[in-house]
Amino acid sequence: MRETADGGLGAALVAQADLDAITALIQGLPTVPLLEQLDAAVAALDSSDPVRARRRVGWFGRLMGRDIVAQAQVDPVEQRVRVALSSAKSLADELSAQLVKLQAAADGLQRQLGLLDATVSDTRASGPSDDVSARRLVHLDLIAASWTATLAHVAMVRGHARRLMERHEQVRDVLVPLWRQHAAANATGKQLRTDIRPDRFSQLQRELRIGLASLHDSTAVLPSPQTKVNASPKEPLP
């Protein structure tokens, strides 16, 4: 049987696994504020659509003349979009850097899990053990299961973050430039280039609204920042 300096099988491997660091990295991911800034950018673009603006006012608001008042007010859509995109870029850069650190931490835990599994397998293959050792092996099995769950959770968080980054790129690289082309064409009375379908902007808006709503739903399923990803089971009493 392999023993560590303190007499506990696999104790050194368990001590080297820093689940708190992984939890802290997940809690520090700026996914929620990035999602909020993308919502703000899309909402600003929506406000430039007179049809959607009338829908937001509603029939009662139109009856009270609120739509006329809204049209008379200066609505700096371009400025709102620029502010939202600037904040989103900073958050996206931070998220990208944090994801690299999270992946490195997950890779380290994956290596520790492989070593722990090998230690347990080798010990079991060496033959019968006493009751204390048997309980220790069961305990290590529980720890391995906890680490596996942690890695699965990290994968889910990273998948959510990647989808959010993709939405950011769509808003920044496709939706906003297309909106600016439409706005410029409307302002000058010119037609858009023939390779851009007239309904492409509205279609992309709808797709992004659905995508952002899906990300909100995904965020709601993730554990709250106060919840640890996983805690290793306590050592059983002898």
C-alpha positions, 0 to 999 in steps of 0.5 A, spaced: 500 500 500 502 506 498 503 511 504 504 518 504 508 522 509 502 523 514 500 516 513 494 517 509 493 514 502 493 519 497 493 525 502 498 529 498 494 528 491 488 531 495 492 536 498 494 539 492 487 539 489 485 547 490 478 547 489 477 553 492 481 556 486 477 553 481 471 556 485 474 563 485 475 563 478 468 561 476 465 566 481 470 572 478 467 571 471 464 577 468 459 573 464 453 577 467 455 584 466 457 582 459 450 579 458 447 586 460 451 590 456 449 586 450 442 586 452 443 594 452 446 594 445 441 590 442 435 594 446 439 601 444 438 598 436 431 596 438 429 603 440 431 606 433 426 601 430 419 605 430 415 599 429 418 596 436 418 603 439 410 604 438 409 597 441 413 598 447 409 605 448 402 601 447 396 603 445 394 607 451 401 610 451 399 612 443 392 614 446 396 619 451 400 622 445 407 618 449 409 616 442 409 623 439 413 625 445 418 620 444 419 622 437 420 629 439 426 627 444 433 626 442 435 619 442 442 618 442 442 611 439 449 611 436 452 614 443 448 608 447 451 603 442 458 605 443 458 605 450 455 598 451 460 596 446 466 599 449 464 596 456 462 589 452 469 589 449 473 590 456 468 585 459 469 580 453 477 581 454 477 580 461 472 574 460 477 571 455 483 572 460 479 568 465 477 562 461 484 561 460 486 561 467 480 556 469 482 551 463 489 551 466 486 550 473 481 544 470 487 541 467 491 541 473 485 538 477 484 533 471 491 530 472 490 530 479 484 526 478 488 521 473 493 520 479 488 519 484 484 514 480 491 510 479 493 510 486 486 507 488 486 502 482 493 500 484 492 499 491 486 495 490 489 491 485 495 489 490 490 485 494 486 485 500 486 491 505 484 492 513 478 495 514 481 502 515 484 502 508 478 499 505 474 505 508 480 510 506 479 507 499 471 508 499 473 516 501 478 517 495 472 514 491 468 519 493 473 525 492 474 522 485 467 523 484 467 530 487 472 532 482 469 529 476 463 533 478 467 539 479 470 538 472 463 537 469 461 544 472 467 547 469 465 545 462 458 547 463 461 554 465 466 554 459 461 552 454 456 558 457 462 563 456 464 561 449 456 562 447 456 569 450 463 570 447 460 568 440 454 573 441 458 579 443 462 578 436 455 577 432 453 584 436 460 587 435 462 585 428 455 584 424 449 587 427 452 594 429 455 595 422 449 592 419 445 597 423 449 603 421 449 601 414 441 601 414 441 608 418 446 611 413 442 609 407 435 611 410 439 618 412 441 619 405 435 616 401 440 611 398 439 604 397 443 599 401 448 594 397 444 589 393 448 583 396 445 585 403 438 583 404 433 588 406 430 584 412 437 581 414 438 586 420 431 585 423 432 577 422 439 578 425 436 582 431 431 577 432 436 571 432 440 575 437 434 576 442 433 569 442 440 567 443 441 572 449 434 570 452 437 563 452 443 565 455 439 568 460 436 562 461 443 558 462 445 563 467 439 562 471 441 554 472 448 555 474 449 555 481 450 562 485 456 565 486 456 564 493 455 556 492 462 552 492 463 548 486 464 542 490 467 540 496 471 534 498 467 529 502 470 529 509 474 523 512 470 518 515 471 516 522 475 510 524 
